Amino acid sequence: MRTGELMDLAWRLTARAEGRRAVLGLAGPPGAGKSTLAEALVEGLRERYGADAAAYVPLDGFHLSNAQLDRLGLAARKGSPPTFDVHGYAALLRRLVLEPDHDVYVPDFDRTLDEPVAARHVVRPGVRLVVTEGNYLACDLPGWPDARDSIDELWYVEALPGGAPPQAGGAPDGRGPHRRGGPGVGPLQRHAQRGDRGGVEGVGVREAVVPLVGTRMTQGPSRDARGPASSVRRQGLEPRTR
């Protein structure tokens, strides 16, 4: 599926949000193309609907600083779930949904400094869709489900066969993508292709939809007639209360 079609699906969340700000999450292993896809979606939606249509919020801004990792004895585990400020990330997502009437500044990770940096991004009051991405958005360790409480839909992103393989790193939860809701889902596969503008060709998207209503289900990768494990099961959204 091309990036434009993914943009259509992402933008539909704003209609379902019934006037409030919507949040789309992208999860997946390191090197899968999450940030590339997130930035492509935000850029494309801004081109279509205006500068305040969408904004980018990376989990990487919530890396603990090297000083804190040293203090906690976690320097050797940098990039694993305990080395992120997950409660700070969850609080920021709540602010983005509940406080849409003022600028919200968003940190990022500077790979030259190898440190998080404050206020690299800003979400303006008129922004209708936030696209956030990170390795552990589908993680069930303490704190991560709280972050998902502010996410309307969660997609799982992976490198496709023949593209750059996902890099080993961090500590995935090993339980596959998660979503909440009832049964009645069908297989679907989405491939983002953006060869004309550079960017996301060779990246696959499996939805792990999180309507945040009802009971949790867990869906691991499955195979279809087209080959490798890259299928999607999509669950319809239900209204979400806060």
N, C-alpha and C positions, 0 to 999 in steps of 0.2 A: 504494500500500500504506500502510495506516495505521500510526501510530507503535507501536501495540500489537503489530502483526505484526512490525515491525522489532525491537521488544524481544524477542519470541520468538526471532527468528533470532540476535540478539546473545547471548541467554542460553544458547543451545545451545553456544556456544563453551566455556562452563564445564564442560559434560559431556564435551566432547572433550578438555579439558585434563587429565583424569584426575588430579584432585587439586591440580594446580598452578594458579597465577593465570593467567587468560587476558587477552589484550590485543586490543582492537578498535581499528583505526585508521580515521579519516575524512579523506580527502584531497579537494582541490578548489580552485577559484580563490577569490580574496578576494570576500567578499560572497555566497557561495553558500548559506550557512546551516549551515556545519559546526559552529560552536560552539553554535548554537541546537539543532541536532539532538543533539549530544553531551550537552548539559545536559538535554534532554528525555528521552533514553534513561536517563541516570543517575537522574534524578528518578523516572521511572516504575518502574525496576527496584528502587529503594529502597522505593517504596510497595508493590510486590508482595512483595519478599523480605526487607525489613529494611534498616536504615540502612547496613550494611556490605556490601550486595550489590554495589555498583558505585561507582567513583570517577572523577573527571574530571581529565585531565592535558592542558593546552593546550601546544602547541608555542610559542605566543607568549611564554611565560615565558623562552624561551631566545633572545630578541632580545639582541644585544649592546647594552651601554649606549651612550649618546650619546658618552661620553668615549672608549670603545674605537672607536666608528665614526670619530670625529675622528682618533684616533691612526692608524687604518688607512687613512684617506682614503676611507671608504665612506659618509660621512654622506648623500651624494646618492643612494645606492642602498639606503637603509634599507627593509627588507621583502623584499629579494631573498635568494636562498639564502646567499650569503657573509656576510650580516649576522646569521646565527643561529649559536649555539654548538651545531652539530649533534653534535659529539662528546660534549658534556655531556648533550644530550638522549638520545643513544643509551645513555650510561652510566646515566642515570636509568631508562630503560625496562628495562635489564638488572637493575638493583637491584630494581625492582618485581617482576620475575619470580623472581629468585634469592634475594631477602631478604624473604619474606612475613611474618616473625615480629616486625616492629617498625614503628613509624610511619616513613613516608617523606614528607618535606616537598617540596612542588612549587611552583615559582615561577609567576608569571603576569605579564602586561603591564598596566600602569596607563596608560590612555589620557589621563587628566588630567595625570599627570606626564610622559607620553611616555617612560617608562622601564620596564624590567623590575623586578619586586619579588619578594623572596624569600618562600617559605613561605606563600603565600596559600592554598594547598590542602594537604591531607594525605591520604595513602592509609593507612588503618588496617590492622592485621594481618589482620583477618577478611575484607577485601575480596576478592571472587572474580573480578570483571571490571573491568579498567581500560579506559576509553574515552578515547582520545587523538585530537586533531585538529590539522590544520595544512595550510598551502598546499602543502608540499613533501614530504609523506610518500611520494609515488610518484616522487620525483626520483631520477635516477641519478648526479648529481654526487657527488664523493667525500664519504663520511661518511653519506649518506642511506641507502644499502643496509644499513649497519651498524645503523642505527636500526630498519629493517624486520626485522632478524633476531629482534627480540623481539615482533613483531606477528603474531598468529595469522591475522587476516583484515583486509583493507583494502577499504573501500568508497569509491567516488568520488561526491561530492555536488555537485550543480549546481542552479541556479535553473531552474525549469520555465518554458516559454513562458507568458506571461501574468502571471508573477510578477515580482519584482524581478530584473533582469538581473544577472549577475555583474559586479562592478566590475573595471576594468582595474587592474593593479598587480602588483608583484613581477616575477618572471621564471620562468614555468612551464617545465618541461623540454621541453615540446612533443612528447613522444613517447607521450603517452597513459598510461592506467593500466597497471600491471604486476602480474604474478603469476607464481608458480613452480608447476610441475606439468606433467602430461601433457595431451594433447588430450582431446576428448570433452566439449565444453561446449555449452550451449544458451542461447538468448536469454531474457531475463527483464527486466521493468521494475518498479521499486519507487518508489512515490510516498508520501512521508510526509505525512499530513494530520492536523492537530491543531487544527482550528478550534474545538472545544469548550473547549479549555483555553488557547488561544493558543499561538503558537510556530512550528511547522514547516510549516504549510500552504504549498504552492507550492515546496517543496523536493523535488528528485528525488534518488534514490540509485542510482548504477550501481556494482555491485560490481567491484572489482579485487582478487580474492581472492589472498591471499598465504599459501599453506600452508607456504612456506619449505622445500620439498622438491623435488628434481629440477631441471629446466632452466627458465629464465625464458622466458615468452612475453609479447609485447606486444600489447594489444588497444586500438585506437582506438575512437572512437564509431562506432556503426552506426545505420542507420535501419530501422524496421519499419513495418508498415502503419498504425500509430497516429500517425505524424507525425515530429516533430523527433528529432534525434539524442539519444537518452536510453535506449538499450537496455543490457542487462546480460548478461554471460556469466559463469556461475558454475562454479567448479571445486571439486570435493569436496576436503575437507581430508584430509591424511595426518598420521600422528603426527610430531611434531617433536622432535628431540633437541637438547640444549643442551650 
